[in-house]
Amino acid sequence: MITLYSLSTCPWCKKTKQLLEKNAVAFDCIEVDLISGDTQKKAVEEVKRLTGRTSFPVLVINGKVIQGFKPEEIEEALR
């Protein structure tokens, strides 16, 4: 299971999405700035729980957390 926490305006988030799409992997994308209310609050809390801070993108690949756009680390985790 792959989940991407991102912001719709973040260029690094867009690059992360493009990399996942290039590798033809299915993933859930949560655009944190496009949701609201309790759903947004829960997403922000999850990002903080996973990373200790609130910065994007945050990618979770089979339990492995990758913060930021790190192509080599992402591709390694996809193998």
N, C-alpha and C positions, 0 to 999 in steps of 0.2 A: 504494500500500500504506500502511495506517495501523496503527500499533501504539501502544497505550497501556500504559505502565508505571504501576501504581497500587497502593494499599494498600486492603484491603477496609474499613478503618475510617476512611478519610480522606474528609471531606465534600467537599473540592475535587475529589478523584478522582471521586466520585459525580456531582458537577455536570458534570464533563468528559464522563463516560459519557452522561449525560442529553442533553447538547448534541449529541454525535455521533448518538445515537439519534433525536433530534428532526430532525436533518438527513438521516436515513435513509441513513447511510453504513455500509458494512461495515468493521469494524476488529477487530484482534486485541487482546485485553486480557490482560495478564500481571499477575495479582494477586500481587505479590512476597511478601507476608506469608503467602500460602496455599500457597506451594510450599516445597520444602526441599532440603537437600543441595546437590549441584553445580548443579542447575538454578537454585536461588535465588542461589547465589554468582555464576553467570554473568549472571543478570538484574541483580544489584546492580552488577557490574563494567561492564555495558553502560550502565546509567544514569550511572555515574561517568564513563565514556568520553564519553558524549554531552553531559553538562552540567558535569562537573568536580566534582560533589558528589552527595550522596544525599538528594534531596528529591523529593516526589511531588505531583502527577502529572507525568509526562513523556510527551509526545505526539510521535510522529514521523509526519509527513504527507509522503509522497513525498520523504523526505530532509530536510525542514525540521523542526528540533527546537523544540518549545514547552514550556517548563517553567512549571508552575503553571496555574491556571485563568484563561485570557485569552480570553474569548469572541470579541472582535472579531478577534484575531489568528488564532484557530482557524477562524472562519468565512471569513476572507480566504484562508487556506491551503487550505480545502476547495474554493474556486472554481476 
